């Protein structure tokens, strides 16, 4: 069974390959994917939930070493 991540990842990789052949930058693809994700989420979730999810992603943009999570 395919996971959600595997399904989406495959489509994103294909979109990036298509974009490269059309001289579209990966950054433009990523920005459009964010816009499309928000469009989909707005149909199914309240704005505060979407805002919280985006804020969480923003707050975790930088890779961190979480010592407390080590075994």
Predicted model as a PDB file, atoms N, CA, C, CB and O in Angstrom, pLDDT in the B-factor column:
MODEL        1                                                                  
ATOM      1  N   UNK A   1       0.839  -1.176   0.000  1.00 84.00           N  
ATOM      2  CA  UNK A   1       0.000   0.000   0.000  1.00 84.00           C  
ATOM      3  C   UNK A   1       0.891   1.249   0.000  1.00 84.00           C  
ATOM      4  CB  UNK A   1      -0.958  -0.007   1.221  1.00 84.00           C  
ATOM      5  O   UNK A   1       1.874   1.311   0.738  1.00 84.00           O  
ATOM      6  N   UNK A   2       0.555   2.211  -0.803  1.00 89.00           N  
ATOM      7  CA  UNK A   2       1.306   3.450  -0.917  1.00 89.00           C  
ATOM      8  C   UNK A   2       0.895   4.409   0.190  1.00 89.00           C  
ATOM      9  CB  UNK A   2       1.092   4.093  -2.296  1.00 89.00           C  
ATOM     10  O   UNK A   2      -0.291   4.585   0.470  1.00 89.00           O  
ATOM     11  N   UNK A   3       1.900   5.029   0.820  1.00 95.00           N  
ATOM     12  CA  UNK A   3       1.598   6.029   1.845  1.00 95.00           C  
ATOM     13  C   UNK A   3       1.273   7.359   1.174  1.00 95.00           C  
ATOM     14  CB  UNK A   3       2.787   6.190   2.835  1.00 95.00           C  
ATOM     15  O   UNK A   3       1.572   7.567  -0.002  1.00 95.00           O  
ATOM     16  N   UNK A   4       0.661   8.248   1.938  1.00 95.00           N  
ATOM     17  CA  UNK A   4       0.357   9.583   1.429  1.00 95.00           C  
ATOM     18  C   UNK A   4       1.637  10.276   0.990  1.00 95.00           C  
ATOM     19  CB  UNK A   4      -0.372  10.424   2.494  1.00 95.00           C  
ATOM     20  O   UNK A   4       1.676  10.897  -0.072  1.00 95.00           O  
ATOM     21  N   UNK A   5       2.692  10.172   1.808  1.00 95.00           N  
ATOM     22  CA  UNK A   5       3.960  10.817   1.469  1.00 95.00           C  
ATOM     23  C   UNK A   5       4.510  10.277   0.156  1.00 95.00           C  
ATOM     24  CB  UNK A   5       4.982  10.614   2.591  1.00 95.00           C  
ATOM     25  O   UNK A   5       4.944  11.051  -0.698  1.00 95.00           O  
ATOM     26  N   UNK A   6       4.496   8.956  -0.014  1.00 96.00           N  
ATOM     27  CA  UNK A   6       5.013   8.354  -1.247  1.00 96.00           C  
ATOM     28  C   UNK A   6       4.226   8.829  -2.469  1.00 96.00           C  
ATOM     29  CB  UNK A   6       4.962   6.823  -1.153  1.00 96.00           C  
ATOM     30  O   UNK A   6       4.807   9.132  -3.512  1.00 96.00           O  
ATOM     31  N   UNK A   7       2.919   8.890  -2.333  1.00 96.00           N  
ATOM     32  CA  UNK A   7       2.070   9.331  -3.430  1.00 96.00           C  
ATOM     33  C   UNK A   7       2.390  10.769  -3.820  1.00 96.00           C  
ATOM     34  CB  UNK A   7       0.595   9.202  -3.048  1.00 96.00           C  
ATOM     35  O   UNK A   7       2.639  11.061  -4.990  1.00 96.00           O  
ATOM     36  N   UNK A   8       2.384  11.663  -2.839  1.00 96.00           N  
ATOM     37  CA  UNK A   8       2.628  13.082  -3.110  1.00 96.00           C  
ATOM     38  C   UNK A   8       4.060  13.306  -3.583  1.00 96.00           C  
ATOM     39  CB  UNK A   8       2.348  13.925  -1.857  1.00 96.00           C  
ATOM     40  O   UNK A   8       4.292  14.077  -4.513  1.00 96.00           O  
ATOM     41  N   UNK A   9       5.020  12.637  -2.948  1.00 97.00           N  
ATOM     42  CA  UNK A   9       6.427  12.792  -3.326  1.00 97.00           C  
ATOM     43  C   UNK A   9       6.643  12.435  -4.798  1.00 97.00           C  
ATOM     44  CB  UNK A   9       7.320  11.914  -2.432  1.00 97.00           C  
ATOM     45  O   UNK A   9       7.360  13.137  -5.511  1.00 97.00           O  
ATOM     46  N   UNK A  10       6.030  11.359  -5.243  1.00 97.00           N  
ATOM     47  CA  UNK A  10       6.161  10.965  -6.643  1.00 97.00           C  
ATOM     48  C   UNK A  10       5.618  12.019  -7.593  1.00 97.00           C  
ATOM     49  CB  UNK A  10       5.450   9.655  -6.882  1.00 97.00           C  
ATOM     50  O   UNK A  10       6.219  12.301  -8.630  1.00 97.00           O  
ATOM     51  N   UNK A  11       4.489  12.597  -7.238  1.00 97.00           N  
ATOM     52  CA  UNK A  11       3.903  13.647  -8.077  1.00 97.00           C  
ATOM     53  C   UNK A  11       4.756  14.920  -8.057  1.00 97.00           C  
ATOM     54  CB  UNK A  11       2.473  13.965  -7.608  1.00 97.00           C  
ATOM     55  O   UNK A  11       4.909  15.585  -9.081  1.00 97.00           O  
ATOM     56  N   UNK A  12       5.301  15.248  -6.901  1.00 98.00           N  
ATOM     57  CA  UNK A  12       6.156  16.437  -6.806  1.00 98.00           C  
ATOM     58  C   UNK A  12       7.417  16.246  -7.644  1.00 98.00           C  
ATOM     59  CB  UNK A  12       6.530  16.729  -5.330  1.00 98.00           C  
ATOM     60  O   UNK A  12       7.823  17.155  -8.368  1.00 98.00           O  
ATOM     61  N   UNK A  13       8.028  15.086  -7.550  1.00 98.00           N  
ATOM     62  CA  UNK A  13       9.226  14.824  -8.359  1.00 98.00           C  
ATOM     63  C   UNK A  13       8.904  14.909  -9.852  1.00 98.00           C  
ATOM     64  CB  UNK A  13       9.813  13.436  -8.020  1.00 98.00           C  
ATOM     65  O   UNK A  13       9.696  15.443 -10.628  1.00 98.00           O  
ATOM     66  N   UNK A  14       7.758  14.390 -10.252  1.00 98.00           N  
ATOM     67  CA  UNK A  14       7.354  14.470 -11.660  1.00 98.00           C  
ATOM     68  C   UNK A  14       7.100  15.922 -12.065  1.00 98.00           C  
ATOM     69  CB  UNK A  14       6.088  13.618 -11.910  1.00 98.00           C  
ATOM     70  O   UNK A  14       7.475  16.333 -13.163  1.00 98.00           O  
ATOM     71  N   UNK A  15       6.471  16.693 -11.192  1.00 98.00           N  
ATOM     72  CA  UNK A  15       6.227  18.112 -11.474  1.00 98.00           C  
ATOM     73  C   UNK A  15       7.539  18.872 -11.611  1.00 98.00           C  
ATOM     74  CB  UNK A  15       5.367  18.742 -10.367  1.00 98.00           C  
ATOM     75  O   UNK A  15       7.679  19.725 -12.488  1.00 98.00           O  
ATOM     76  N   UNK A  16       8.506  18.562 -10.741  1.00 98.00           N  
ATOM     77  CA  UNK A  16       9.808  19.221 -10.828  1.00 98.00           C  
ATOM     78  C   UNK A  16      10.522  18.871 -12.133  1.00 98.00           C  
ATOM     79  CB  UNK A  16      10.679  18.829  -9.632  1.00 98.00           C  
ATOM     80  O   UNK A  16      11.160  19.729 -12.744  1.00 98.00           O  
ATOM     81  N   UNK A  17      10.415  17.626 -12.555  1.00 98.00           N  
ATOM     82  CA  UNK A  17      11.028  17.206 -13.824  1.00 98.00           C  
ATOM     83  C   UNK A  17      10.360  17.917 -14.996  1.00 98.00           C  
ATOM     84  CB  UNK A  17      10.926  15.671 -14.001  1.00 98.00           C  
ATOM     85  O   UNK A  17      11.040  18.405 -15.898  1.00 98.00           O  
ATOM     86  N   UNK A  18       9.036  17.974 -14.985  1.00 98.00           N  
ATOM     87  CA  UNK A  18       8.301  18.685 -16.044  1.00 98.00           C  
ATOM     88  C   UNK A  18       8.666  20.163 -16.052  1.00 98.00           C  
ATOM     89  CB  UNK A  18       6.778  18.517 -15.856  1.00 98.00           C  
ATOM     90  O   UNK A  18       8.852  20.762 -17.112  1.00 98.00           O  
ATOM     91  N   UNK A  19       8.765  20.740 -14.869  1.00 98.00           N  
ATOM     92  CA  UNK A  19       9.101  22.160 -14.763  1.00 98.00           C  
ATOM     93  C   UNK A  19      10.495  22.429 -15.319  1.00 98.00           C  
ATOM     94  CB  UNK A  19       9.015  22.625 -13.302  1.00 98.00           C  
ATOM     95  O   UNK A  19      10.706  23.432 -16.001  1.00 98.00           O  
ATOM     96  N   UNK A  20      11.439  21.549 -15.035  1.00 98.00           N  
ATOM     97  CA  UNK A  20      12.804  21.731 -15.529  1.00 98.00           C  
ATOM     98  C   UNK A  20      12.835  21.758 -17.052  1.00 98.00           C  
ATOM     99  CB  UNK A  20      13.717  20.619 -15.005  1.00 98.00           C  
ATOM    100  O   UNK A  20      13.563  22.554 -17.645  1.00 98.00           O  
ATOM    101  N   UNK A  21      12.049  20.893 -17.686  1.00 98.00           N  
ATOM    102  CA  UNK A  21      12.025  20.881 -19.152  1.00 98.00           C  
ATOM    103  C   UNK A  21      11.330  22.118 -19.711  1.00 98.00           C  
ATOM    104  CB  UNK A  21      11.328  19.619 -19.661  1.00 98.00           C  
ATOM    105  O   UNK A  21      11.535  22.473 -20.872  1.00 98.00           O  
ATOM    106  N   UNK A  22      10.509  22.774 -18.896  1.00 98.00           N  
ATOM    107  CA  UNK A  22       9.819  23.989 -19.320  1.00 98.00           C  
ATOM    108  C   UNK A  22      10.515  25.249 -18.807  1.00 98.00           C  
ATOM    109  CB  UNK A  22       8.375  23.962 -18.839  1.00 98.00           C  
ATOM    110  O   UNK A  22       9.959  26.345 -18.886  1.00 98.00           O  
ATOM    111  N   UNK A  23      11.722  25.094 -18.285  1.00 98.00           N  
ATOM    112  CA  UNK A  23      12.503  26.213 -17.742  1.00 98.00           C  
ATOM    113  C   UNK A  23      11.788  26.954 -16.615  1.00 98.00           C  
ATOM    114  CB  UNK A  23      12.835  27.187 -18.846  1.00 98.00           C  
ATOM    115  O   UNK A  23      11.882  28.175 -16.496  1.00 98.00           O  
ATOM    116  N   UNK A  24      11.079  26.199 -15.802  1.00 98.00           N  
ATOM    117  CA  UNK A  24      10.416  26.744 -14.612  1.00 98.00           C  
ATOM    118  C   UNK A  24      11.262  26.338 -13.410  1.00 98.00           C  
ATOM    119  CB  UNK A  24       8.919  26.221 -14.475  1.00 98.00           C  
ATOM    120  O   UNK A  24      11.641  25.174 -13.278  1.00 98.00           O  
ATOM    121  N   UNK A  25      11.554  27.291 -12.540  1.00 98.00           N  
ATOM    122  CA  UNK A  25      12.436  27.019 -11.415  1.00 98.00           C  
ATOM    123  C   UNK A  25      11.761  26.159 -10.349  1.00 98.00           C  
ATOM    124  CB  UNK A  25      12.905  28.319 -10.804  1.00 98.00           C  
ATOM    125  O   UNK A  25      10.539  26.188 -10.208  1.00 98.00           O  
ATOM    126  N   UNK A  26      12.551  25.400  -9.604  1.00 98.00           N  
ATOM    127  CA  UNK A  26      12.000  24.629  -8.491  1.00 98.00           C  
ATOM    128  C   UNK A  26      11.314  25.532  -7.460  1.00 98.00           C  
ATOM    129  CB  UNK A  26      13.105  23.817  -7.818  1.00 98.00           C  
ATOM    130  O   UNK A  26      10.328  25.136  -6.839  1.00 98.00           O  
ATOM    131  N   UNK A  27      11.842  26.748  -7.285  1.00 98.00           N  
ATOM    132  CA  UNK A  27      11.240  27.683  -6.339  1.00 98.00           C  
ATOM    133  C   UNK A  27       9.832  28.090  -6.768  1.00 98.00           C  
ATOM    134  CB  UNK A  27      12.117  28.920  -6.194  1.00 98.00           C  
ATOM    135  O   UNK A  27       8.939  28.230  -5.932  1.00 98.00           O  
ATOM    136  N   UNK A  28       9.639  28.280  -8.072  1.00 98.00           N  
ATOM    137  CA  UNK A  28       8.307  28.620  -8.579  1.00 98.00           C  
ATOM    138  C   UNK A  28       7.341  27.461  -8.368  1.00 98.00           C  
ATOM    139  CB  UNK A  28       8.373  28.990 -10.072  1.00 98.00           C  
ATOM    140  O   UNK A  28       6.178  27.666  -8.019  1.00 98.00           O  
ATOM    141  N   UNK A  29       7.830  26.246  -8.581  1.00 98.00           N  
ATOM    142  CA  UNK A  29       6.994  25.058  -8.355  1.00 98.00           C  
ATOM    143  C   UNK A  29       6.610  24.976  -6.875  1.00 98.00           C  
ATOM    144  CB  UNK A  29       7.741  23.758  -8.802  1.00 98.00           C  
ATOM    145  O   UNK A  29       5.447  24.750  -6.538  1.00 98.00           O  
ATOM    146  N   UNK A  30       7.593  25.159  -6.003  1.00 97.00           N  
ATOM    147  CA  UNK A  30       7.333  25.070  -4.558  1.00 97.00           C  
ATOM    148  C   UNK A  30       6.319  26.118  -4.110  1.00 97.00           C  
ATOM    149  CB  UNK A  30       8.640  25.239  -3.769  1.00 97.00           C  
ATOM    150  O   UNK A  30       5.410  25.814  -3.337  1.00 97.00           O  
ATOM    151  N   UNK A  31       6.471  27.337  -4.590  1.00 97.00           N  
ATOM    152  CA  UNK A  31       5.536  28.404  -4.228  1.00 97.00           C  
ATOM    153  C   UNK A  31       4.114  28.080  -4.689  1.00 97.00           C  
ATOM    154  CB  UNK A  31       5.992  29.737  -4.835  1.00 97.00           C  
ATOM    155  O   UNK A  31       3.144  28.315  -3.968  1.00 97.00           O  
ATOM    156  N   UNK A  32       4.011  27.544  -5.889  1.00 98.00           N  
ATOM    157  CA  UNK A  32       2.695  27.163  -6.417  1.00 98.00           C  
ATOM    158  C   UNK A  32       2.108  25.998  -5.626  1.00 98.00           C  
ATOM    159  CB  UNK A  32       2.799  26.789  -7.909  1.00 98.00           C  
ATOM    160  O   UNK A  32       0.901  25.956  -5.389  1.00 98.00           O  
ATOM    161  N   UNK A  33       2.955  25.054  -5.217  1.00 97.00           N  
ATOM    162  CA  UNK A  33       2.475  23.935  -4.398  1.00 97.00           C  
ATOM    163  C   UNK A  33       1.919  24.421  -3.063  1.00 97.00           C  
ATOM    164  CB  UNK A  33       3.605  22.929  -4.157  1.00 97.00           C  
ATOM    165  O   UNK A  33       0.900  23.919  -2.589  1.00 97.00           O  
ATOM    166  N   UNK A  34       2.591  25.395  -2.460  1.00 97.00           N  
ATOM    167  CA  UNK A  34       2.082  25.957  -1.204  1.00 97.00           C  
ATOM    168  C   UNK A  34       0.712  26.589  -1.428  1.00 97.00           C  
ATOM    169  CB  UNK A  34       3.069  27.003  -0.631  1.00 97.00           C  
ATOM    170  O   UNK A  34      -0.209  26.381  -0.638  1.00 97.00           O  
ATOM    171  N   UNK A  35       0.581  27.356  -2.500  1.00 97.00           N  
ATOM    172  CA  UNK A  35      -0.708  27.996  -2.809  1.00 97.00           C  
ATOM    173  C   UNK A  35      -1.805  26.965  -3.019  1.00 97.00           C  
ATOM    174  CB  UNK A  35      -0.585  28.877  -4.054  1.00 97.00           C  
ATOM    175  O   UNK A  35      -2.925  27.131  -2.535  1.00 97.00           O  
ATOM    176  N   UNK A  36      -1.479  25.905  -3.739  1.00 97.00           N  
ATOM    177  CA  UNK A  36      -2.462  24.854  -3.991  1.00 97.00           C  
ATOM    178  C   UNK A  36      -2.821  24.103  -2.708  1.00 97.00           C  
ATOM    179  CB  UNK A  36      -1.931  23.876  -5.037  1.00 97.00           C  
ATOM    180  O   UNK A  36      -3.983  23.754  -2.496  1.00 97.00           O  
ATOM    181  N   UNK A  37      -1.834  23.857  -1.861  1.00 97.00           N  
ATOM    182  CA  UNK A  37      -2.104  23.185  -0.588  1.00 97.00           C  
ATOM    183  C   UNK A  37      -3.051  24.016   0.268  1.00 97.00           C  
ATOM    184  CB  UNK A  37      -0.795  22.921   0.174  1.00 97.00           C  
ATOM    185  O   UNK A  37      -3.986  23.481   0.864  1.00 97.00           O  
ATOM    186  N   UNK A  38      -2.811  25.312   0.329  1.00 97.00           N  
ATOM    187  CA  UNK A  38      -3.691  26.197   1.112  1.00 97.00           C  
ATOM    188  C   UNK A  38      -5.091  26.195   0.511  1.00 97.00           C  
ATOM    189  CB  UNK A  38      -3.125  27.647   1.158  1.00 97.00           C  
ATOM    190  O   UNK A  38      -6.077  26.176   1.247  1.00 97.00           O  
ATOM    191  N   UNK A  39      -5.193  26.215  -0.812  1.00 98.00           N  
ATOM    192  CA  UNK A  39      -6.509  26.188  -1.472  1.00 98.00           C  
ATOM    193  C   UNK A  39      -7.282  24.934  -1.069  1.00 98.00           C  
ATOM    194  CB  UNK A  39      -6.351  26.244  -3.013  1.00 98.00           C  
ATOM    195  O   UNK A  39      -8.473  25.007  -0.763  1.00 98.00           O  
ATOM    196  N   UNK A  40      -6.608  23.785  -1.069  1.00 97.00           N  
ATOM    197  CA  UNK A  40      -7.253  22.526  -0.698  1.00 97.00           C  
ATOM    198  C   UNK A  40      -7.642  22.539   0.778  1.00 97.00           C  
ATOM    199  CB  UNK A  40      -6.324  21.334  -0.994  1.00 97.00           C  
ATOM    200  O   UNK A  40      -8.756  22.154   1.134  1.00 97.00           O  
ATOM    201  N   UNK A  41      -6.725  22.980   1.630  1.00 97.00           N  
ATOM    202  CA  UNK A  41      -7.005  23.001   3.064  1.00 97.00           C  
ATOM    203  C   UNK A  41      -8.177  23.911   3.406  1.00 97.00           C  
ATOM    204  CB  UNK A  41      -5.773  23.444   3.828  1.00 97.00           C  
ATOM    205  O   UNK A  41      -8.954  23.603   4.310  1.00 97.00           O  
ATOM    206  N   UNK A  42      -8.315  25.031   2.692  1.00 97.00           N  
ATOM    207  CA  UNK A  42      -9.411  25.968   2.977  1.00 97.00           C  
ATOM    208  C   UNK A  42     -10.785  25.326   2.789  1.00 97.00           C  
ATOM    209  CB  UNK A  42      -9.294  27.195   2.080  1.00 97.00           C  
ATOM    210  O   UNK A  42     -11.761  25.746   3.411  1.00 97.00           O  
ATOM    211  N   UNK A  43     -10.856  24.323   1.945  1.00 98.00           N  
ATOM    212  CA  UNK A  43     -12.129  23.634   1.703  1.00 98.00           C  
ATOM    213  C   UNK A  43     -12.497  22.727   2.878  1.00 98.00           C  
ATOM    214  CB  UNK A  43     -12.053  22.811   0.406  1.00 98.00           C  
ATOM    215  O   UNK A  43     -13.676  22.494   3.148  1.00 98.00           O  
ATOM    216  N   UNK A  44     -11.480  22.219   3.571  1.00 95.00           N  
ATOM    217  CA  UNK A  44     -11.711  21.168   4.557  1.00 95.00           C  
ATOM    218  C   UNK A  44     -11.418  21.542   6.004  1.00 95.00           C  
ATOM    219  CB  UNK A  44     -10.900  20.006   4.205  1.00 95.00           C  
ATOM    220  O   UNK A  44     -11.822  20.828   6.922  1.00 95.00           O  
ATOM    221  N   UNK A  45     -10.719  22.654   6.216  1.00 97.00           N  
ATOM    222  CA  UNK A  45     -10.306  22.982   7.578  1.00 97.00           C  
ATOM    223  C   UNK A  45     -10.493  24.459   7.878  1.00 97.00           C  
ATOM    224  CB  UNK A  45      -8.855  22.589   7.799  1.00 97.00           C  
ATOM    225  O   UNK A  45     -10.450  25.292   6.972  1.00 97.00           O  
ATOM    226  N   UNK A  46     -10.698  24.783   9.145  1.00 98.00           N  
ATOM    227  CA  UNK A  46     -10.838  26.201   9.519  1.00 98.00           C  
ATOM    228  C   UNK A  46      -9.514  26.955   9.323  1.00 98.00           C  
ATOM    229  CB  UNK A  46     -11.307  26.325  10.993  1.00 98.00           C  
ATOM    230  O   UNK A  46      -8.431  26.372   9.390  1.00 98.00           O  
ATOM    231  N   UNK A  47      -9.634  28.255   9.081  1.00 97.00           N  
ATOM    232  CA  UNK A  47      -8.446  29.065   8.836  1.00 97.00           C  
ATOM    233  C   UNK A  47      -7.458  29.030   9.993  1.00 97.00           C  
ATOM    234  CB  UNK A  47      -8.848  30.485   8.561  1.00 97.00           C  
ATOM    235  O   UNK A  47      -6.248  29.047   9.764  1.00 97.00           O  
ATOM    236  N   UNK A  48      -7.940  28.982  11.220  1.00 98.00           N  
ATOM    237  CA  UNK A  48      -7.032  28.925  12.369  1.00 98.00           C  
ATOM    238  C   UNK A  48      -6.190  27.651  12.365  1.00 98.00           C  
ATOM    239  CB  UNK A  48      -7.825  29.015  13.669  1.00 98.00           C  
ATOM    240  O   UNK A  48      -5.023  27.679  12.754  1.00 98.00           O  
ATOM    241  N   UNK A  49      -6.777  26.535  11.927  1.00 97.00           N  
ATOM    242  CA  UNK A  49      -6.011  25.285  11.817  1.00 97.00           C  
ATOM    243  C   UNK A  49      -4.919  25.401  10.755  1.00 97.00           C  
ATOM    244  CB  UNK A  49      -6.947  24.109  11.482  1.00 97.00           C  
ATOM    245  O   UNK A  49      -3.788  24.961  10.961  1.00 97.00           O  
ATOM    246  N   UNK A  50      -5.274  25.998   9.619  1.00 97.00           N  
ATOM    247  CA  UNK A  50      -4.305  26.175   8.543  1.00 97.00           C  
ATOM    248  C   UNK A  50      -3.187  27.112   9.007  1.00 97.00           C  
ATOM    249  CB  UNK A  50      -4.995  26.732   7.268  1.00 97.00           C  
ATOM    250  O   UNK A  50      -2.005  26.847   8.785  1.00 97.00           O  
ATOM    251  N   UNK A  51      -3.578  28.195   9.645  1.00 97.00           N  
ATOM    252  CA  UNK A  51      -2.591  29.151  10.163  1.00 97.00           C  
ATOM    253  C   UNK A  51      -1.634  28.467  11.135  1.00 97.00           C  
ATOM    254  CB  UNK A  51      -3.297  30.334  10.859  1.00 97.00           C  
ATOM    255  O   UNK A  51      -0.424  28.688  11.069  1.00 97.00           O  
ATOM    256  N   UNK A  52      -2.160  27.643  12.034  1.00 97.00           N  
ATOM    257  CA  UNK A  52      -1.328  26.951  13.024  1.00 97.00           C  
ATOM    258  C   UNK A  52      -0.371  25.976  12.335  1.00 97.00           C  
ATOM    259  CB  UNK A  52      -2.214  26.199  14.046  1.00 97.00           C  
ATOM    260  O   UNK A  52       0.792  25.872  12.724  1.00 97.00           O  
ATOM    261  N   UNK A  53      -0.847  25.273  11.330  1.00 95.00           N  
ATOM    262  CA  UNK A  53       0.009  24.323  10.624  1.00 95.00           C  
ATOM    263  C   UNK A  53       1.133  25.040   9.877  1.00 95.00           C  
ATOM    264  CB  UNK A  53      -0.821  23.484   9.647  1.00 95.00           C  
ATOM    265  O   UNK A  53       2.281  24.593   9.891  1.00 95.00           O  
ATOM    266  N   UNK A  54       0.797  26.153   9.224  1.00 95.00           N  
ATOM    267  CA  UNK A  54       1.817  26.926   8.526  1.00 95.00           C  
ATOM    268  C   UNK A  54       2.808  27.543   9.512  1.00 95.00           C  
ATOM    269  CB  UNK A  54       1.166  28.021   7.675  1.00 95.00           C  
ATOM    270  O   UNK A  54       4.011  27.572   9.252  1.00 95.00           O  
ATOM    271  N   UNK A  55       2.304  28.032  10.638  1.00 95.00           N  
ATOM    272  CA  UNK A  55       3.181  28.617  11.652  1.00 95.00           C  
ATOM    273  C   UNK A  55       4.142  27.562  12.199  1.00 95.00           C  
ATOM    274  CB  UNK A  55       2.349  29.231  12.799  1.00 95.00           C  
ATOM    275  O   UNK A  55       5.320  27.847  12.415  1.00 95.00           O  
ATOM    276  N   UNK A  56       3.648  26.354  12.421  1.00 93.00           N  
ATOM    277  CA  UNK A  56       4.506  25.259  12.885  1.00 93.00           C  
ATOM    278  C   UNK A  56       5.610  24.990  11.870  1.00 93.00           C  
ATOM    279  CB  UNK A  56       3.677  23.976  13.128  1.00 93.00           C  
ATOM    280  O   UNK A  56       6.770  24.811  12.239  1.00 93.00           O  
ATOM    281  N   UNK A  57       5.245  24.963  10.590  1.00 92.00           N  
ATOM    282  CA  UNK A  57       6.240  24.728   9.537  1.00 92.00           C  
ATOM    283  C   UNK A  57       7.274  25.854   9.525  1.00 92.00           C  
ATOM    284  CB  UNK A  57       5.554  24.612   8.150  1.00 92.00           C  
ATOM    285  O   UNK A  57       8.469  25.595   9.384  1.00 92.00           O  
ATOM    286  N   UNK A  58       6.828  27.085   9.671  1.00 92.00           N  
ATOM    287  CA  UNK A  58       7.740  28.229   9.688  1.00 92.00           C  
ATOM    288  C   UNK A  58       8.695  28.142  10.873  1.00 92.00           C  
ATOM    289  CB  UNK A  58       6.950  29.545   9.741  1.00 92.00           C  
ATOM    290  O   UNK A  58       9.894  28.376  10.728  1.00 92.00           O  
ATOM    291  N   UNK A  59       8.167  27.809  12.030  1.00 89.00           N  
ATOM    292  CA  UNK A  59       8.991  27.747  13.233  1.00 89.00           C  
ATOM    293  C   UNK A  59      10.006  26.606  13.191  1.00 89.00           C  
ATOM    294  CB  UNK A  59       8.109  27.596  14.449  1.00 89.00           C  
ATOM    295  O   UNK A  59      10.977  26.610  13.947  1.00 89.00           O  
ATOM    296  N   UNK A  60       9.787  25.639  12.318  1.00 88.00           N  
ATOM    297  CA  UNK A  60      10.683  24.488  12.229  1.00 88.00           C  
ATOM    298  C   UNK A  60      11.448  24.438  10.909  1.00 88.00           C  
ATOM    299  CB  UNK A  60       9.896  23.210  12.405  1.00 88.00           C  
ATOM    300  O   UNK A  60      11.870  23.366  10.477  1.00 88.00           O  
ATOM    301  N   UNK A  61      11.628  25.587  10.269  1.00 88.00           N  
ATOM    302  CA  UNK A  61      12.380  25.637   9.023  1.00 88.00           C  
ATOM    303  C   UNK A  61      13.854  25.318   9.235  1.00 88.00           C  
ATOM    304  CB  UNK A  61      12.235  27.000   8.383  1.00 88.00           C  
ATOM    305  O   UNK A  61      14.487  24.675   8.398  1.00 88.00           O  
ATOM    306  N   UNK A  62      14.384  25.766  10.340  1.00 84.00           N  
ATOM    307  CA  UNK A  62      15.798  25.550  10.618  1.00 84.00           C  
ATOM    308  C   UNK A  62      15.983  24.181  11.255  1.00 84.00           C  
ATOM    309  CB  UNK A  62      16.359  26.662  11.537  1.00 84.00           C  
ATOM    310  O   UNK A  62      15.274  23.820  12.194  1.00 84.00           O  
ATOM    311  N   UNK A  63      16.946  23.420  10.732  1.00 76.00           N  
ATOM    312  CA  UNK A  63      17.262  22.123  11.329  1.00 76.00           C  
ATOM    313  C   UNK A  63      17.810  22.350  12.729  1.00 76.00           C  
ATOM    314  CB  UNK A  63      18.283  21.331  10.454  1.00 76.00           C  
ATOM    315  O   UNK A  63      18.653  23.222  12.943  1.00 76.00           O  
ATOM    316  N   UNK A  64      17.331  21.572  13.666  1.00 70.00           N  
ATOM    317  CA  UNK A  64      17.765  21.712  15.050  1.00 70.00           C  
ATOM    318  C   UNK A  64      18.196  20.363  15.591  1.00 70.00           C  
ATOM    319  CB  UNK A  64      16.647  22.311  15.920  1.00 70.00           C  
ATOM    320  O   UNK A  64      17.756  19.315  15.118  1.00 70.00           O  
ATOM    321  N   UNK A  65      19.053  20.406  16.578  1.00 66.00           N  
ATOM    322  CA  UNK A  65      19.498  19.200  17.270  1.00 66.00           C  
ATOM    323  C   UNK A  65      18.720  19.109  18.570  1.00 66.00           C  
ATOM    324  CB  UNK A  65      21.048  19.214  17.530  1.00 66.00           C  
ATOM    325  O   UNK A  65      19.040  19.800  19.537  1.00 66.00           O  
ATOM    326  N   UNK A  66      17.715  18.270  18.600  1.00 61.00           N  
ATOM    327  CA  UNK A  66      16.886  18.112  19.800  1.00 61.00           C  
ATOM    328  C   UNK A  66      17.501  17.049  20.696  1.00 61.00           C  
ATOM    329  CB  UNK A  66      15.421  17.735  19.428  1.00 61.00           C  
ATOM    330  O   UNK A  66      17.190  15.864  20.578  1.00 61.00           O  
ATOM    331  N   UNK A  67      18.371  17.484  21.589  1.00 64.00           N  
ATOM    332  CA  UNK A  67      19.065  16.546  22.484  1.00 64.00           C  
ATOM    333  C   UNK A  67      18.099  15.738  23.331  1.00 64.00           C  
ATOM    334  CB  UNK A  67      20.023  17.297  23.388  1.00 64.00           C  
ATOM    335  O   UNK A  67      18.341  14.561  23.599  1.00 64.00           O  
ATOM    336  N   UNK A  68      17.002  16.363  23.757  1.00 62.00           N  
ATOM    337  CA  UNK A  68      16.068  15.672  24.636  1.00 62.00           C  
ATOM    338  C   UNK A  68      15.356  14.515  23.941  1.00 62.00           C  
ATOM    339  CB  UNK A  68      15.051  16.648  25.167  1.00 62.00           C  
ATOM    340  O   UNK A  68      14.731  13.694  24.611  1.00 62.00           O  
ATOM    341  N   UNK A  69      15.438  14.431  22.605  1.00 62.00           N  
ATOM    342  CA  UNK A  69      14.767  13.363  21.870  1.00 62.00           C  
ATOM    343  C   UNK A  69      15.685  12.180  21.593  1.00 62.00           C  
ATOM    344  CB  UNK A  69      14.224  13.897  20.567  1.00 62.00           C  
ATOM    345  O   UNK A  69      15.251  11.168  21.042  1.00 62.00           O  
ATOM    346  N   UNK A  70      16.953  12.305  21.976  1.00 60.00           N  
ATOM    347  CA  UNK A  70      17.896  11.202  21.752  1.00 60.00           C  
ATOM    348  C   UNK A  70      17.662  10.085  22.741  1.00 60.00           C  
ATOM    349  CB  UNK A  70      19.339  11.693  21.855  1.00 60.00           C  
ATOM    350  O   UNK A  70      17.251  10.336  23.873  1.00 60.00           O  
ATOM    351  N   UNK A  71      17.921   8.828  22.324  1.00 62.00           N  
ATOM    352  CA  UNK A  71      17.766   7.710  23.260  1.00 62.00           C  
ATOM    353  C   UNK A  71      18.866   7.683  24.308  1.00 62.00           C  
ATOM    354  CB  UNK A  71      17.751   6.396  22.507  1.00 62.00           C  
ATOM    355  O   UNK A  71      18.876   6.803  25.168  1.00 62.00           O  
TER     356      UNK A  71                                                      
ENDMDL                                                                          
END                                                                             
